[in-house]
Amino acid sequence: MEFAAVGYDGREFGFLVQKGLEYHNLKSQMNLQQRIPLSDIYKREEDFSADLADNLDALSVGSFEDPEIESNVGTRRADIVAVGEDGPLVVENQFGKADWDHWGRLEAYARLKKATVAVLVAEEFEELMIVTCNLRNEDSAISWYLIQVQTNAHKELSFHHVVRPAIDIQTEKRAEGGYSKFWTPIREGDGLFGGKPVLIRNDGYISETTRGVEVCLHLTNHQCYIRLWIRGKNRLERRDKVKELFRESNYEYKDRDTATYATLIFPVLDKGRKDQEAWPEMRKKLVTMGTDIYNKINESEA
């Protein structure tokens, strides 16, 4: 039996198998990722905005916090407005292909909010919009982004920059600062949350995962807290089992579920990045509490 490779034709690839004078085309068994529309997960764009506001780091456009959804801008409302050290972030999102109405809203909201970063998130962009966004980045102090969101059959989301500033000013400024001073003592330690240094651009949280539950130590400008992320079809049931582990503890916590995640938030201190004199106390409480929560989950059947 002889095999001859068949070239890639844009749709599939396979092999020609010679059996006597007869050839058969056999498809390869490669499992290719199947995409589904964002609307298969979220009924409304507002629901997507709520999830995205809790995961702004996924956009990779800078460090922002205190996101507000449906934020008032004159008589209209922006999907998401968040606060950054260099200025506000404005995000507009849309199911399917981005249209010029959403682009126009983004331009208006970004200028009225005096944003430093403006982002349009959609599943597809036309060529003229891509060209227009690139031109905006050449003549504007605002950093403009077109970001494609893709969803696979497992209801997992990924984000891809279609247009970004030629020089990503937000990222460059953070990269110049090196590593996060807040997390360095923790990462240099031998404890559960020890590990590689944390870049300043990623200094919003560090995490460890056990039994499918991600335990995140979070830091914002004004507070620090612990957040548990639980994924999967049975995430709500598993979240309730995790809650049972802390019913009789002194920890305060609250639910904050999204369309794709179940989460629990444990407040630690109403002090944050700007309260440097309190950093030692914040680190100690975050690590002590985070380790205790991690161990309870790890030792349980939750």
MOCORQUI-V945084 format. One record per residue. N is the residue number from 1. OMEGA is omega in whole degrees, -180 to 180 (none if undefined). Layout:
# MOCORQUI-V945084
n | omega
N | OMEGA
N | OMEGA
This chain:
# MOCORQUI-V945084
n | omega
1 | -179
2 | 179
3 | 175
4 | -178
5 | 175
6 | -179
7 | 178
8 | -175
9 | 180
10 | -178
11 | -177
12 | 171
13 | -176
14 | -180
15 | 170
16 | -179
17 | -179
18 | 175
19 | -174
20 | 178
21 | -174
22 | 179
23 | 178
24 | 178
25 | -180
26 | 176
27 | 176
28 | -178
29 | 179
30 | 176
31 | 180
32 | -178
33 | 179
34 | 180
35 | 176
36 | 179
37 | 178
38 | -180
39 | 174
40 | -180
41 | -176
42 | 179
43 | -177
44 | 176
45 | 178
46 | 178
47 | 176
48 | 179
49 | -179
50 | 177
51 | -177
52 | 179
53 | 178
54 | -176
55 | -176
56 | 179
57 | -179
58 | -179
59 | -180
60 | 178
61 | 180
62 | -179
63 | -178
64 | -179
65 | -178
66 | -179
67 | 177
68 | 178
69 | -177
70 | -177
71 | -178
72 | 173
73 | -173
74 | 179
75 | -180
76 | -180
77 | 175
78 | -178
79 | 180
80 | 171
81 | -179
82 | -174
83 | 175
84 | -178
85 | -178
86 | -180
87 | -176
88 | 170
89 | 175
90 | -179
91 | 168
92 | 178
93 | -174
94 | 172
95 | 175
96 | -177
97 | -180
98 | 178
99 | -175
100 | 176
101 | 179
102 | 176
103 | 180
104 | 177
105 | -179
106 | 179
107 | -179
108 | -178
109 | -178
110 | -178
111 | -180
112 | 179
113 | -178
114 | -178
115 | 172
116 | 178
117 | 179
118 | -173
119 | 170
120 | -179
121 | 179
122 | -179
123 | -178
124 | 179
125 | 176
126 | -173
127 | -178
128 | 178
129 | 178
130 | 178
131 | -179
132 | -179
133 | 177
134 | 178
135 | 178
136 | -179
137 | 179
138 | -173
139 | -176
140 | 175
141 | 179
142 | 173
143 | -176
144 | -180
145 | 162
146 | -176
147 | 179
148 | 175
149 | 178
150 | -178
151 | 179
152 | -175
153 | 177
154 | 180
155 | 175
156 | -176
157 | 173
158 | -176
159 | -175
160 | 179
161 | 174
162 | 174
163 | 176
164 | 177
165 | 178
166 | 172
167 | -178
168 | -174
169 | -179
170 | -178
171 | -179
172 | -179
173 | -178
174 | -179
175 | 179
176 | -177
177 | 177
178 | -173
179 | -179
180 | 178
181 | -179
182 | -173
183 | -174
184 | 180
185 | 180
186 | -177
187 | 179
188 | -179
189 | -179
190 | -176
191 | -178
192 | -174
193 | 174
194 | -180
195 | -178
196 | 177
197 | -179
198 | 177
199 | -179
200 | -178
201 | -180
202 | -170
203 | 178
204 | -180
205 | 166
206 | -174
207 | 170
208 | -175
209 | 175
210 | 178
211 | 178
212 | 178
213 | 178
214 | 179
215 | -175
216 | 171
217 | -174
218 | 177
219 | 172
220 | -180
221 | -171
222 | -179
223 | 172
224 | -176
225 | 178
226 | -179
227 | 177
228 | 178
229 | -179
230 | -177
231 | 174
232 | -177
233 | -178
234 | -174
235 | -179
236 | 178
237 | 180
238 | 177
239 | 180
240 | 177
241 | 177
242 | 179
243 | -180
244 | -180
245 | -174
246 | -179
247 | -175
248 | 179
249 | 177
250 | -178
251 | 170
252 | 179
253 | 179
254 | 177
255 | 169
256 | -174
257 | 175
258 | -178
259 | -177
260 | -178
261 | 166
262 | -177
263 | 172
264 | 180
265 | 178
266 | 177
267 | 178
268 | 178
269 | 174
270 | 176
271 | -175
272 | -174
273 | -177
274 | -178
275 | -173
276 | 180
277 | -179
278 | -177
279 | 180
280 | 179
281 | -180
282 | 180
283 | -177
284 | -177
285 | 178
286 | -177
287 | -179
288 | -178
289 | 180
290 | 179
291 | 179
292 | 179
293 | 179
294 | -177
295 | 179
296 | 179
297 | -177
298 | -178
299 | -176
300 | 175
301 | -178
302 | none
